[in-house]
Amino acid sequence: MSQSEFVRTMVQAGRSGFESTASETTESDAAGSNSEEPHSPDATPGGDGLKDRVQEILADGDYYEWDDLLAELTDDIEERLEDVLQELQSDNKVQYSGRHGGYVRDE
C-alpha cells in the first residue's frame, strides 16, 4: 500500500492522527487479528457484501481475469453512483458544473 493510499484510507476511516489510542488498542485486542470490516448500512458494502457479489459473478463457472472481474464490479458501482447522483441533484443537494467538469455539494 502506497503512502497516499494509506492516508486516503485513514481519512476515509475518520482518523485525524496516526497514534493509536488506548480504546483502539483494547478494541483491536478484543477483536483479534481477524477483525472484519465495520458494518455498513449500504446494501452492497465492502467486506461481506463484496464477497457475496464476487461469488455471484463467479457462480457461472467461467474463469475471470483480474481486469474482467474488476470491470464487472466497477459497472455495478458506476450504476449505483449514477443513481445516487441523480437523486442528490433532484433533491438540490449536489450540482454538476460543466464549466468545472465535476460535481459539487450544493450549499
Stockholm file with secondary structure:
# STOCKHOLM 1.0

chainA/1-107         MSQSEFVRTMVQAGRSGFESTASETTESDAAGSNSEEPHSPDATPGGDGLKDRVQEILADGDYYEWDDLLAELTDDIEERLEDVLQELQSDNKVQYSGRHGGYVRDE
#=GR chainA/1-107 SS CCHHHHHHHHHHTTCSCSSCCHHHHHHHHHHCTTCCCCCCSSSSCSTHHHHHHHHHHHTTCCCCCHHHHHHHHHHHHHHHHHHHHHHHHHTTSEEEETTTTEEEECC
#=GC SS_cons         CCHHHHHHHHHHTTCSCSSCCHHHHHHHHHHCTTCCCCCCSSSSCSTHHHHHHHHHHHTTCCCCCHHHHHHHHHHHHHHHHHHHHHHHHHTTSEEEETTTTEEEECC
//
